[in-house]
Amino acid sequence: MRRVAITGAGSVNALAADVPGTMSALAAGQVGIGPLDVPEVERLSIRIGAQIHDWDAEARFSRQEIALYDRATQFAVEAGAQACAAAGLALTEAETLRAGVILGTGGGGYTTIDESYRAVYPGGRNRVHPFTIPRLMHSAAAAHLAMRHGLKGPSFTVSTACASSNHAMGLAFQMVRSGAAEVILTGGAEATLCFGGIKAWEGLRVMSPDGCRPFCATRNGLVQGEGAAVFVFEDYDRARARGAEIIAEVAGFSMTSDAGDIVAPDLDGARRAISGALDDARLSPDDIQYINAHGTATAANDRTEVEALRQVFGDRLPPVSSTKSMHGHLIGATGAVEALACIMALRDGIIAPTMGYRQADAACAIDCVPNEARRAQVGAALSNAFAFGGMNACLAFRRA
């Protein structure tokens, strides 16, 4: 089977509006979590998030484009443009037929949904914008990326809650590896930091009012973020032949289902996903020098994930960090942004820290790289994503 290279990356998130800025912020332990700026924030119990505050859509898109783009789609389009530019991607007409888009999102056009409900109910209007459906549909971002870059091969959206972008990247990897496509734009986008989005999550009682502290004994819940990350996955030999810089290699992927509870994580499902990714990449536990954890800072997730890792790695568990402590939990886009931390570890030899760590939890006794980045030689890394519904996805990356 073919090898799969990553030749371009782009991102917009609460830490920075591009990949170099994001990696610099991760290396510096910068926290992008702060007060939310949304309508009627005073009615929310949770008033913090990793929000993108300086986003100027008018400076980036035309009026016609803004009419069609939900906030999540705007993030995806910008990240996709960055990724294609970084990859130097230029396709012939024949090549566009074997190039596509696979994106992950948990909520799709949440902002459009929120604004439309406000217009119809509190606002008393009898009609909404004519492009409401094209804006809010989960496949909107993937469609616009395909249209903007002329990609006429397989293009679709994956929506598996917090594992969406890992599933999307895993499927993109499999399609390129199998020869079904030569190039895939893949990753995820999310923009759920609106009144309705936060209010819905408040009902689950898993959100922290004061910060994200994964694996810490004082943790009290997750903090939502927003943004996007998009990558160019490309046939390795094709990338080399055209002289592209290969920033990392996708080595393996595994997805499992707990088939158990709709919200409670299952140890066996997580363990099987981690082991499966290693097997698919033909790597042993000893080959892994870094793991980007799902690490939501909820009691159930952190302890379950740590135990799953222990069962796979035993006493040889490498450094494990959760970058959600900095960029927040981007729901369907979170695995895509976290892939940047894996690439930084592989390419630059910098392991991003787990910020906010205060006190050890005996049930999470791991090296979580607390509060300060670390220099290390990393040849291979894993990225975990475990979602509501028991949908698990683990990716293995290798240094180029």
Buried (B, 14 or more C-beta within 10 A) or exposed (E): EBBBBBBBBBBBBBBBBBBEBBBBBBBBBBBBBBEBEBEEEEEBEBBBBBBBEEBEEEEBBEEEBBEBBBBBBBBBBBBBBBBBEBBBBEBEEEBBBBBBBBBBBBBBBBBBBBBBBBBEEEEEEEEBBEBBEBBBBBBBBBBBBBEBBEBBBBBBBBBBBBBBBBBBBBBBBBBBBEEEBBBBBBBBBBBBBBBBBBBBBBEEEBBBEBBBBBBBBEBBBBBBBBBBBBBBBBBBEBBBEEEBBBBBBBBBBBBBBBEEEEEEBBBBBBBBBBBBBBEBBEBEBEBBBBBBBBBBBBBEBBBBBBBBBBBBBEEEBBBBBBBBBBBBBBBBBBBBBBBBBBBBBBBEBBBBBBBBBEEBBEEBEBBBBBEEBBEBEBBBBBBBBBBBBBBBBBBBBBBB
